[in-house]
Amino acid sequence: MSDEASSIIRELNDKETRILTEIYKAGGEVMLKDVWKVMGIKSKAGMPFINKLEKRGLLEKENVGSKKKIMYKVKLTELGMTVAKELIEAGSLMKVLTYDLLTRIPCFYCPYIDVCGTTDEITPEKCEFLNKWIHEMSGQGSLGQ
C-alpha cells in the first residue's frame, strides 16, 4: 500500500469509504444519482462527501445534464482507483481475519466454559489456553513469527 493511499484511507469516514468502493465496483464511473440510490441517502446529504472526495483528488464530477436539469457523473481518478481498490482488498482481508480469529478463540471449545470465572481456580486470567492464544495473536508466539 502506498504511503499516500494509506494516509488518505486513515482520513476517510465510513460514508466516503462506501462512496469510493461503490463507484469502484461500478467500474470507476457512475451517475451520481445511482450512488445515492445504493447508499440510501439524498443528494443534499451526500454532496458534502462528494465535494470532499473531489477536493482530495479522489474523484472528478462532470455535469452531463442540461441547463434545466443538472445531472452529474462521477469518475474515480487514478489515485481514487488505487485507494478504492485497497479499501476493498482490506475489507475482504478483514472479513477473513475476523472470521478466522473468532473461530480460533479457545473459549468456544473450552470444556470448562460453564465454570469459568466462578471459582478462583478457573478464570480467564489463569487460563493457559486463552493466554497461549492471546500470545500467538499478538505476534509473539510461533504463529506470528
C-alpha positions as a printed NumPy array, in Angstrom:
array([[  0.   ,   0.   ,   0.   ],
       [  1.418,   3.38 ,  -0.953],
       [  2.07 ,   5.93 ,   1.777],
       [ -0.223,   8.444,   0.086],
       [ -3.087,   5.944,  -0.175],
       [ -2.568,   4.828,   3.441],
       [ -2.657,   8.4  ,   4.646],
       [ -5.854,   9.11 ,   2.731],
       [ -7.549,   5.905,   3.903],
       [ -6.94 ,   6.825,   7.549],
       [ -8.703,  10.164,   6.99 ],
       [-11.81 ,   8.787,   5.26 ],
       [-15.067,   8.383,   7.139],
       [-17.481,   5.481,   6.581],
       [-19.642,   7.27 ,   4.008],
       [-16.634,   8.436,   1.967],
       [-15.222,   4.911,   2.055],
       [-18.509,   3.455,   0.87 ],
       [-18.892,   6.032,  -1.905],
       [-15.422,   5.228,  -3.243],
       [-15.929,   1.478,  -3.11 ],
       [-19.377,   1.663,  -4.743],
       [-18.013,   3.76 ,  -7.621],
       [-15.078,   1.352,  -7.965],
       [-17.427,  -1.668,  -8.088],
       [-19.423,   0.092, -10.825],
       [-16.31 ,   0.298, -12.984],
       [-14.894,   3.577, -11.702],
       [-17.519,   5.806, -13.296],
       [-21.203,   6.191, -12.461],
       [-24.082,   8.627, -12.442],
       [-24.244,  10.351,  -9.085],
       [-27.951,   9.603,  -8.681],
       [-27.047,   5.895,  -8.704],
       [-24.632,   6.449,  -5.817],
       [-27.463,   7.985,  -3.788],
       [-29.723,   5.009,  -4.55 ],
       [-27.137,   2.468,  -3.441],
       [-26.269,   4.45 ,  -0.309],
       [-29.886,   5.198,   0.535],
       [-29.299,   8.931,   1.04 ],
       [-30.491,  12.137,  -0.598],
       [-28.142,  14.187,  -2.759],
       [-28.287,  17.1  ,  -0.314],
       [-26.891,  14.867,   2.432],
       [-24.308,  13.236,   0.176],
       [-22.889,  16.168,  -1.783],
       [-20.572,  17.307,   1.032],
       [-18.904,  13.875,   0.879],
       [-18.569,  14.041,  -2.905],
       [-17.113,  17.551,  -2.711],
       [-14.616,  16.458,  -0.063],
       [-13.539,  13.453,  -2.143],
       [-13.177,  15.681,  -5.187],
       [-11.102,  18.18 ,  -3.207],
       [ -8.777,  15.346,  -2.12 ],
       [ -8.278,  14.369,  -5.75 ],
       [-10.029,  11.019,  -5.461],
       [-12.819,  11.671,  -7.918],
       [-13.987,  14.118, -10.553],
       [-17.574,  15.128, -11.165],
       [-18.864,  16.204, -14.512],
       [-22.177,  17.886, -15.298],
       [-23.775,  15.773, -18.015],
       [-27.221,  17.321, -17.758],
       [-28.748,  20.366, -19.372],
       [-29.301,  23.91 , -18.139],
       [-32.745,  22.835, -16.965],
       [-31.674,  19.641, -15.213],
       [-28.293,  19.275, -13.581],
       [-27.003,  15.7  , -13.592],
       [-23.555,  14.63 , -12.517],
       [-21.388,  11.736, -13.491],
       [-18.58 ,  10.907, -11.081],
       [-15.367,   9.203, -12.064],
       [-12.558,   7.988,  -9.843],
       [ -9.162,   9.495, -10.531],
       [ -6.107,   7.263, -10.71 ],
       [ -5.487,   7.938,  -7.005],
       [ -9.158,   7.271,  -6.273],
       [ -8.966,   3.917,  -8.069],
       [ -5.884,   2.97 ,  -6.037],
       [ -7.487,   3.968,  -2.736],
       [-10.806,   2.231,  -3.545],
       [ -9.04 ,  -0.961,  -4.622],
       [ -7.034,  -1.022,  -1.405],
       [-10.173,  -0.376,   0.657],
       [-11.921,  -3.327,  -0.985],
       [ -8.917,  -5.613,  -0.551],
       [ -8.523,  -4.57 ,   3.088],
       [-12.232,  -5.137,   3.694],
       [-12.049,  -8.64 ,   2.248],
       [ -8.963,  -9.404,   4.303],
       [-10.623,  -8.13 ,   7.482],
       [-13.656, -10.378,   6.913],
       [-11.368, -13.385,   6.584],
       [ -9.222, -12.371,   9.548],
       [-12.203, -11.599,  11.749],
       [-13.854, -14.916,  10.978],
       [-10.577, -16.766,  11.418],
       [ -9.827, -15.057,  14.714],
       [-13.299, -15.65 ,  16.087],
       [-13.345, -19.324,  15.183],
       [ -9.988, -19.849,  16.878],
       [-10.866, -18.31 ,  20.265],
       [-10.268, -21.202,  22.665],
       [-13.21 , -20.254,  24.891],
       [-15.595, -21.566,  22.215],
       [-14.126, -25.058,  22.599],
       [-13.215, -24.986,  26.272],
       [-14.503, -27.897,  28.378],
       [-14.515, -25.568,  31.42 ],
       [-16.559, -22.711,  29.92 ],
       [-19.542, -23.426,  32.199],
       [-17.462, -22.84 ,  35.327],
       [-15.017, -20.25 ,  34.012],
       [-14.855, -17.283,  36.341],
       [-16.997, -18.893,  39.021],
       [-14.025, -20.142,  41.017],
       [-10.567, -18.826,  41.781],
       [ -9.018, -21.801,  40.002],
       [-10.608, -21.435,  36.561],
       [-10.577, -17.833,  35.319],
       [ -9.748, -16.138,  32.028],
       [ -6.663, -14.615,  33.684],
       [ -5.327, -18.051,  34.656],
       [ -6.415, -19.917,  31.526],
       [ -3.435, -21.433,  29.744],
       [ -5.415, -21.915,  26.508],
       [ -6.578, -18.303,  26.37 ],
       [ -3.176, -16.93 ,  27.346],
       [ -1.462, -19.036,  24.673],
       [ -3.961, -17.833,  22.035],
       [ -3.515, -14.17 ,  23.029],
       [  0.266, -14.611,  22.964],
       [  0.09 , -16.126,  19.459],
       [ -2.305, -13.443,  18.167],
       [ -0.095, -10.663,  19.456],
       [  2.688, -11.892,  17.178],
       [  4.936, -13.101,  19.971],
       [  4.147, -16.765,  19.578],
       [  5.064, -19.249,  16.919],
       [  2.231, -18.194,  14.576],
       [  3.313, -14.578,  14.49 ],
       [  6.961, -15.255,  13.756]])
